[in-house]
């Protein structure tokens, strides 16, 4: 079975891949575009790792590609954490 065939990722596999890629939970969250809390929930097995994230992480390991983790910026949060109020104030075209 190929790394592309498995769509789900266990918490053990997630933590092993994050370690293998040299990232911590915070860096994994920034790389995947999720909050630190969501990255911790993946780590603890409380939340399911999305298929797209699982495939991306496996591809990085398979092709030996180091992740380009975005730098931490104080006060910057992923879009997923924005409130409805924040989203409603944006102009849609």
C-alpha positions in Angstrom: 0.0 0.0 0.0 1.3 3.5 -1.0 1.4 6.5 1.3 -1.3 8.0 -1.0 -3.8 5.2 -0.3 -4.3 5.9 3.4 -6.6 8.8 3.9 -6.8 8.8 7.7 -4.0 9.6 10.2 -3.8 8.3 13.7 -2.5 10.6 16.5 0.6 8.4 16.8 1.4 8.8 13.1 0.7 12.5 13.3 3.1 13.1 16.2 5.7 10.8 14.7 5.6 12.7 11.4 5.7 16.1 13.1 8.8 15.0 15.0 10.4 13.5 11.9 9.9 16.8 10.1 11.6 18.6 13.0 8.5 20.6 13.9 6.8 21.2 17.2 3.0 21.6 17.7 3.0 25.3 17.2 5.1 25.0 14.0 2.8 22.2 12.7 -0.2 24.4 13.3 1.3 27.4 11.4 2.4 25.1 8.6 -1.0 23.5 8.2 -2.8 26.9 8.6 -4.6 25.9 11.8 -4.5 27.3 15.4 -2.2 25.9 18.0 -5.2 24.5 19.8 -6.3 22.6 16.7 -2.8 21.2 16.2 -2.8 20.1 19.8 -6.2 18.4 19.2 -4.7 16.5 16.3 -1.8 15.5 18.5 -4.1 14.3 21.3 -6.4 12.5 18.9 -9.4 14.6 19.9 -9.8 16.0 16.4 -9.3 14.1 13.1 -6.5 15.3 10.9 -8.0 16.4 7.6 -7.3 14.2 4.6 -5.5 17.0 2.8 -3.2 17.7 5.7 -2.5 13.9 6.2 -1.5 13.6 2.6 0.6 16.7 2.6 2.5 15.6 5.7 3.1 12.1 4.3 4.3 13.6 1.0 6.8 15.7 2.8 8.2 12.6 4.5 8.1 10.5 1.3 9.9 13.0 -0.8 12.2 14.2 2.0 11.0 17.8 1.7 11.6 20.1 4.7 8.5 22.1 5.6 8.8 25.9 5.1 7.1 26.9 8.4 5.8 30.5 8.4 7.3 32.7 11.1 5.3 33.4 14.2 3.8 36.9 14.2 2.3 38.3 17.5 -1.4 38.6 17.3 -1.8 36.8 14.0 -4.4 34.1 13.9 -5.4 31.7 11.2 -8.6 32.6 9.2 -10.4 29.7 10.9 -10.3 31.4 14.3 -11.8 34.7 13.0 -15.3 35.4 14.3 -18.4 35.9 12.3 -18.2 39.6 13.1 -14.7 39.8 11.5 -15.9 38.0 8.4 -19.1 40.1 8.0 -17.0 43.3 7.9 -15.1 42.2 4.8 -16.1 43.4 1.4 -17.1 40.6 -0.9 -16.8 41.0 -4.7 
